[in-house]
Every structure is written in C-alpha cells, then in structure tokens.
C-alpha cells in the first residue's frame, strides 16, 4: 500500500486526502497548527460560501489568466460536484439571491466535523503541530514537532500549505523560500481580495474609521462594481473593493498608484441629482444641504470634503463630483489583512497533474499555486478542484 504525505489541513489537502484514501492509499495529513482547517473555519464566520451557481463558463472566466489552466480541473470537480459532495456529508446547501452557494446550516463547523469524521472512518491519519521545515540531506520530509524533529519518507507528497494571508491561522508563506532553494519557481506572494491604502486627513480618519460607504458603485478601467466598502485607518476595504483588487494591484505595480471612481448616489441619475441639489440652500451648512437635498450619508459627505469639494460650487458641479468622485489608492494593504494571496508556485513548474516537473512524486494544490479569484465561492471552488486534480495525479503517478 503506497504511503502519501499531505502537508496542510485546509480544503485542498483534506479533499485530496479523502480521494486518495478512497483509492486505497495510506494517507497522513501533517498540519503545523493545533487543529485543522483554521482558515476554512474563519472564512465561514459570516456564512460558508462554498461555490457559485452561475453557468460554469462564466464561473471559469472568474479566474483571469489562470482560466485555461484551471478549466479542466474545475470541469472535473465542478460546482455541481462540490454540492453533491456536501450533500454526501448530510450538509445540504441552498443558493442565495446572489447565486452564491451555502450549506443550510450557514456555518463551517458542521461541515468540517462531518468531513473530519469521514476522513477518520477512511483511515486518514492526522498529525497536528507538525511544522514542515523542508527536506533533510537524504530527501526525507523534516517536521518540527513538540517531540523534536521527525523525518518522514512517503512514496508521494502533496503540498497544500495555503498562501500567505491570515498568517495567524497557519498560512504564513514560509514554504516559499524552501521551494525556491529547491529550484522550484515561485512567484512573489502578494495580497489579493485586499484593501488599499489611502492618504486620509487625520480629521477624516478619526471621524469615519470603521464606517461603511453604501450603496456605492466603484469603477476602474471599464470594470464596474456595485456594493459597499468600509473606511479603515489606512484606507478602504470590503467586498466592492475586493472585486477590483487584482486589476488595482496590477495597475499599482505598473505605475505606482491607481485612481478609482466612486458614484456615491448610484440610484440617481446625474440629471435627477442636479435637480435635487438645485433646491434653495438657504442658511443650511454644506453638510446639511448635501444630506437633505443630495441624500448623502455623513461619510459620503466626508469623502467629498477630502477631495476638496467647495460649498460655493454650482449644483451641477457638485452633482458631477458625487456621481464620479476620484479616489487615489497608494498601494495594497498588507498581505496579513488580505482575504487571499496571489503568487506562489509558478504554473509552468507543474505538469497537468500538478506534479512539480523537476521533482517526481512532489505535487502541489490549493492557494499556494499562482492563481487568484474573487470572493463569492470562487476561491474555495479552486482549492477543492485543484485538490481533487492533485489526488488524481498522485494516483496515476503511483500506478505508472
């Protein structure tokens, strides 16, 4: 019976372990934290968004330049397959109004408990507090454990160590220099689905930190997203920002900054807003006037003030600013605040079965590969699909 070591107890590693155990292999998962799937649990605090129900052609396009490479994996373990898998755990799902797919419990913990119970029944071993350090001189896997260094020599290895976001939950990116030293090409790890730094005035920062801006439409280089975001001490973050984060980050990498355009009254046309602002202002302060006539929130008024809107300007000019307010972003927020990370093991370093070309028997899955996707279920779908693909690749390689 072949022995397989899976390093990392996140979704990609766990689903690969399940598939491999079903094939009759001896599978052991090694996890540096004291419990498995911590980031998976954290991601489900607001509702576990497993995947998305949109047509698969549209879903696959969400992966940007990784689309051609990920397509066969997502088609093999599709959203429908993921939903069926969840049903098999007796954790039925529902589709929200946005098309996102959630377990009916709306929580991660029942899904994870059922999953871990299934893995235990399949005979999958779980070694916690095993921090992978790389390879020893003879090629064995070296782990730092509470009982000292342990060396393991499996027949095949799957790395599913995650990216570098939320490091306190276990995904530190510490594997990157280990693989680079082994001659495996690794693209720099960068924040994805992240916030951005804005140079706020001290007055705005103190007054509006933590305040949501909604509803709002964000536009950047032809991409338009409607939703909301939150003011932070350093800048902005939230769903509408995350949806544009890949394009924004790439623009900043090219030119050192990026400007997004905000529509602070997306429900009103420019003409209607101009008409409303044409009402007599009387002795109202600018803030009161914008709140009553323009229907703006206090934080939206603060954003206008940050960009220098003046009370003496004509209603049409103020309306135009409200409908197309530029906001300069300096850089992405730090990776430890990001939802996910970009970069990682270069796709060119892997074959179609996710095996490292120059190191037979070593496979990679999940977020540690260089691909990214927006929130909305696409991240987890990608992790599940690559985990299943790596498991199939390991099985085929062991039989060859």
N, C-alpha and C positions, 0 to 999 in steps of 0.2 A: 504493500500500500504506500503510494508516494506521500511524502510529508510536505506541507506547504505552510510557509510563514506569511502571515498578513500583518503588516505593521501599520497600525492606525485603525481605531474602532469607530470611525464615522460611517455615514451611509454607504460610501463606495466600498470600504473594507468589509462592512457587515454583509452587504448583499453579495459580494464576491465569495465570502466565506460560506454563505448559505448555498450558493450554486455549486461550489466545489465540494461541499460536504454531501450534497445530493448525488454527486458523481462517484462517491466512494473514497475520496481522498481523506487523509488525516490532516485536519486544518487546525492551526493555532493562531489566534489573534494576539498581538502584542501591543499594548497601549501604555503610553507614558503617564497618563493621569490615573487617579484612583477609581474612576468609574468611566464606562464607555459613553461615547456619543454626546459629550457635553455641549458642543456647539449645536448639534441637532436638537437637543432639548431647549437650548436658549432660543433658537430660531423659531420654535413653536410657541413661545410665550404669548404672542398675540394671535395665535391660530396657526396650525401647521399647514402651510401652503405646499402641498406635495408636488403638484404639477399644474398644467393648464389645459383647458378643454378645447382651445381653439383648433382649427384644422391643422393637421400635422405639418403641412407645407409651410404654413405661416409660422408655426412654432419653431420649426427648424431654422428659419431665417433669423430668429432672435439671437443666434449665436455668432452673428457677424462673420468675420473672415474664417472662423472655425467651422462654418456650416458644411462645406463639402467633406471635411474630415470627420465631423461628428454624425453626419447624416446616417450612415449605415448602422451606427450604434444605437441611435435614437429610434430608427425604424425597427430594429431588432427588439429593443426593450422600450416600447413606446409608452406614451401616457396611458393608453388603454391597458397595457401590460402592467404598469405600475398600479393602476386602480384595481386590477384583478388580483395582484399580489397583496394589496392592502385588504381586500375583501377576504382573501385566504387566511389572513390573520384575525378574521372576525372583527375587523375595524372598517365598516362600510364608510363610504365617502359621500359628500354632496358637492354640487357645483354652485359657487356663489354667483351673485349677479354680475361680477366682473369676469366670469369664466374661470376663475381660479378654483382649484380642487382642494378640498379639505376633508380630513376624517370627521365623521359626525360628532365625535367627542370634542373636536376643535382643539385637541391637545396632543402633544408629542408623547407624553408619558405612557398612556395606554398602548399606543402603537409600539413604543420601544420595549415595554415589558413583554408584550406578546411576541415580539421579534426575538428578544434575548431568550425567551423560553423555548422558542422553536430551535434556535441555534444550539441550545443546551441539549435538547432532545436529539438533535442530529449528531451530537458528539463533538461539536466545535469547542476547542479549548480557549480559555480567555486568561491571559497573563497581564495583570494590571501593574502599574508602577514599574514598567519596563521601558526605559528611555533609550531609544536606539542611538548608538554612537557611531555607526558605520560598520566597517569590516575589519577583522583582525588580519594579521600578516598572511594567514593561510586561507583567507576568504570567508571565514565564518562571520555570522551576524553577531555584533557585540552589543549587549544591553547593559546599561547601568541599572541595577535593581537594589532594593533595600538590603539584600543579602550579598551585595557585591557584584562584580562583573560576571555576566553569563554569556557564553558563546553557544550559538545555535547554528546547525548546519542542515537546512532543509533542502529538499530537491528543487524547489522553486520558491521565489519570494515575490510578494506583491507589496509595493509601497503605496499606501493610501493615507498620507500624512497631512492632507489639507494644505491650505495656502499659508498666509501669514496674518490674516485678520483675526481679531478677538484672541490674541495670544494667551490671555489668562485662561481660556477654555481648552488650550492644548495645541492649537495650530500656530506654531512660532516661526515656521520657515527655517528652522535650524538645519534642516536637511539640505538646503541649497548648497552651502559650501562643501558638504560631504560629497554630494554628487558631482559638483564641479571638479573636485580634487580627483575624482574617479574618471575624469574625462568626458562626463555626460553634459551636454549643452543645456544650460539653464538660463532662461531669460530673467532679467531683474524682476523681483516681486514688487508690485505697485498696487495702490488702493483701487478698488473697483466698487461700484454701488456705494459711493462715498460722498461725504460733504466737501465743501470748498471754503477756502479762507477768503474773507472779505475784510478790507481795512475799515472797520466801523469807527465812528467817533466814539469817544468814551461816554458821551451822553446817551447816544442811541444804544450802545451795548448795555449800559446799566439799566436802561428803561425797558428794553424789549427782549433781552436774552430769555429764551425759552418760550417765546410767543409764536403761535402758528400764523402763517400767512395763507389765507384761504377765503374763497376759491381763487386760484391764480392760474394763469397759463404762462408757461416758460417756452421760449423759442430760442433755437440756436442752429445756425447753418441749415435751415429748412426743416429741422425737426421741431415738432410742437407737442408739448405735453401739458395736459391739464391735471391739476391735483392740488397739492399743498406742500409747503415746506416749513421748517422751523428755524427761527433765528437762534444762533449759538453765539457764545462769547467770541469765537474765532471767525464765524461766517454763517453758512447756511447748510442744512442737511434735511433729508426727508425724501419721501417717495418720488415727487416730481423731479427733484434734483438727481436722485439715483438713476432715473430713466435716461438722463442725458450724460451721465458721468463718464462713460467711455469716450464719447466724442469730445467732451470738455477736457478730459485729461490729455487726450492726444493733441488737442489744439494748444494746450499749455506747454506740452513737451516740445512742440514745434516752435512756438513763438513767445513763450514766457508769460502768457496770460490769455484770458478769454472773457468775452462780454456776452452775457445772456440778456434777453429782452423779456420784461415782465409785463403782462396785462393784468392789472390789479382789479379790473371790473370786466371779466370775460363774458358776463351775462348781458352786458350792454354794448350796443354799437357805439362807434365814435360819435355819430350824429346825435343819438339819444343822450349820451353823456354830456356832450356840449350843450344841448338844450337844457338839461337839468342844472348844469353849472351856470347857465345864463340867468338864473333867478337872482333877484336882488340880494346882495350880500348884507347890506345894511351895516350894522355895527358888530357883526359877528367876527370872531377871530378866524384866521385862516383855517385852523384845525376844526372849529365848529362848522364852518362853511363847507369844508370838504367832507365832513362826516354826515351832515344833514342833506346837503344838495347832491354830493357825489356818492354817498353811501359807502364811504371808505371806513375801514377799521382804523383804530389808532396806530397799529403797527404799520399799516399801509401808508398812512399819513407820514409816519416817521421815515419810511423808505423814501418818500418824495422829498422830505426835508434833507435827507442825506445826500441827495443828488442835486440840491440847490434850487428846487422849485420855489419861486417867489410869489408872494401874495398879490403883487401888482400885475401879474401876467393876465392876459385875456383868457376867458373861459375856454376858447378853442385850443389855446396853447397848453393850458393845464390838462384838459381832456386828452390831448395828444400824448402828454407825458404819462398820464395814468394808463393809457392803453399801450404804450410802448416805452417802458421805463428801462434804460440800460443799467446793468449791474456788473461791475468789473470783478472777476474772480482771479485771485492771485496764484493759487496752487491748490491741489487736493489737500484735504485734511489728512492727518497721519493715518497710516495703514491700520493701526490698532483700533481705530474708531470706524473702520470701513466694514460694510456688510460682508464683503468678499474681497478677493485679491486677483489681480491679473498677473501674467508672467508665470514662470515655473519651468518645468521640464519642456524643452522645445519639442514641438510635434515632429520635427524632422529627425529627432533622436530615437523615435519609436517606430516600430513597424505597424502594420494594420491590425495586429493583435495586441497592441500596447506593450510589446516587449522592447526593451532597450536594445537597439541593433547591435551594439558592441559588447553587450553583456548578456548572452543567452541565459534564460531562466530568471531574469530580473524584469518584472513588469511594474507598470505604474497606472494608477487610476485616480479619478476624482479631481479635486480642485488644484492639486499640485502640478497638473499639466497646464500648459499655456493656452487656456481658453477662458472666456468670460461670458456672462449672460446677465441680463437684467433680473431684478426681483420679479416675482409673480409665479413662482414654481419652476422657472427655467433652471435655476442653479441646482436644486435637488434632482430634477429630471436628468440633468447632465451627469451628476455624480452617480446616480443609480445606473444610468445607461453605460457609462464607462466602467463601472464596477462589474457589471454583467459581461461586458465585452472582454475585460481582462481575465475574468474567470474562464470564459470560453477559450481564450488564448492560452492560458496555463494548461487547461485540459488537453488541448490539441498538441501543445509542445511536449507534454509528458508522454503522450501516446506515440509521438513521432519516432 
